[in-house]
Amino acid sequence: MSPLLKKSTLLKFMGLFSVIRFYNIVLLAIAQVLCSVYFFSSDNDIDSVIFDNNIWFIIISTATSISAGYIINNFYDLDKDLINRPLKTIIEEKVSTKTKMIVYIFLNFVCLIFAMFVSARAFFFFLFYIVSIFIYCIKISKHPFVGNLLSVLLSIMPFFAVTLYYKNFTEEIFFHAFYLFLVVMLKDLVKDLISLRGDFTMNYKTITVVYGEKVTKFYMSLIGSLIIIISLFIFNFYEISLMKYYYLFSIIHMIIFTILLWKKSDLINYQKLHNSVRLLIVLGLLSIPLYK
């Protein structure tokens, strides 16, 4: 293979990994394993989770369905992404539309096969999930509020697959899930502030485009206040062992986040805020073993 062909092939692989956001998939898989051990499994035994084939089938179904979702989302958001993140999008364009569609169909097929190994209920859950992602990408993503809401729900929905498998959905788990929902919603809104130029150019009706940055910031401040309230509630009313320090950190983080949100309105500040929320999510993942 010539050096030029090797470089072209490498760029295509890099483009495909970028499209499916491989790092997000890995983090989600780790989160599902940790949540299975420390939240959902009744005996909190790591061996009972690690050696349970069904859990790995659910994780594979989750990984493939979300990867397929990223591909279809990339297909419909290509013009917007060229404006907002040109370098990354140029690398992703090295992968042809035909290849993306073949991989998209293959990943969804693999998802449903592994879901079928678990149960008929898991099969229909992931079938509904795949269809929901597709409808979101082609119909709903360009609309304010509803688009953000569905985007966040689709982001946390894989955890419900694990919950359904263990049939363990307590009030405490609900509040942890609600906390995660709010944090992911906040990340989504910061992303809207960052991608304002591309969204406006391509006529995406995001909250920022329709109502402006000031209204978006008020909405984000409200969500930040709710995150603080939920964190205080979990901190005070549930026995979460050393994980309480994570929720204490999240309260401090939200206070600083809100101050910085209103202090500056430039792209660099928004990107820093976006990274800080991503860090909060990763720290939440790493703190799960501290739960008990």
Rosetta blueprint (number, residue, H / E / L):
1 M L
2 S L
3 P H
4 L H
5 L H
6 K H
7 K H
8 S H
9 T H
10 L H
11 L H
12 K H
13 F H
14 M H
15 G H
16 L H
17 F H
18 S H
19 V H
20 I L
21 R L
22 F H
23 Y H
24 N H
25 I H
26 V H
27 L H
28 L H
29 A H
30 I H
31 A H
32 Q H
33 V H
34 L H
35 C H
36 S H
37 V H
38 Y H
39 F H
40 F H
41 S L
42 S L
43 D L
44 N L
45 D L
46 I H
47 D H
48 S H
49 V H
50 I H
51 F L
52 D L
53 N H
54 N H
55 I H
56 W H
57 F H
58 I H
59 I H
60 I H
61 S H
62 T H
63 A H
64 T H
65 S H
66 I H
67 S H
68 A H
69 G H
70 Y H
71 I H
72 I H
73 N H
74 N H
75 F H
76 Y H
77 D L
78 L H
79 D H
80 K H
81 D H
82 L H
83 I H
84 N H
85 R L
86 P H
87 L H
88 K H
89 T H
90 I H
91 I H
92 E H
93 E L
94 K L
95 V L
96 S L
97 T H
98 K H
99 T H
100 K H
101 M H
102 I H
103 V H
104 Y H
105 I H
106 F H
107 L H
108 N H
109 F H
110 V H
111 C H
112 L H
113 I H
114 F H
115 A H
116 M H
117 F H
118 V H
119 S L
120 A H
121 R H
122 A H
123 F H
124 F H
125 F H
126 F H
127 L H
128 F H
129 Y H
130 I H
131 V H
132 S H
133 I H
134 F H
135 I H
136 Y H
137 C H
138 I H
139 K H
140 I H
141 S L
142 K L
143 H L
144 P L
145 F L
146 V H
147 G H
148 N H
149 L H
150 L H
151 S H
152 V H
153 L H
154 L H
155 S H
156 I H
157 M H
158 P H
159 F H
160 F H
161 A H
162 V H
163 T H
164 L H
165 Y H
166 Y H
167 K L
168 N L
169 F L
170 T L
171 E H
172 E H
173 I H
174 F H
175 F H
176 H H
177 A H
178 F H
179 Y H
180 L H
181 F H
182 L H
183 V H
184 V H
185 M H
186 L H
187 K H
188 D H
189 L H
190 V H
191 K H
192 D H
193 L H
194 I H
195 S L
196 L H
197 R H
198 G H
199 D H
200 F H
201 T H
202 M L
203 N L
204 Y L
205 K L
206 T L
207 I H
208 T H
209 V H
210 V H
211 Y H
212 G L
213 E H
214 K H
215 V H
216 T H
217 K H
218 F H
219 Y H
220 M H
221 S H
222 L H
223 I H
224 G H
225 S H
226 L H
227 I H
228 I H
229 I H
230 I H
231 S H
232 L H
233 F H
234 I H
235 F H
236 N H
237 F H
238 Y L
239 E L
240 I L
241 S H
242 L H
243 M H
244 K H
245 Y H
246 Y H
247 Y H
248 L H
249 F H
250 S H
251 I H
252 I H
253 H H
254 M H
255 I H
256 I H
257 F H
258 T H
259 I H
260 L H
261 L H
262 W H
263 K H
264 K L
265 S L
266 D L
267 L H
268 I H
269 N H
270 Y H
271 Q H
272 K H
273 L H
274 H H
275 N H
276 S H
277 V H
278 R H
279 L H
280 L H
281 I H
282 V H
283 L H
284 G H
285 L H
286 L H
287 S H
288 I H
289 P H
290 L H
291 Y L
292 K L
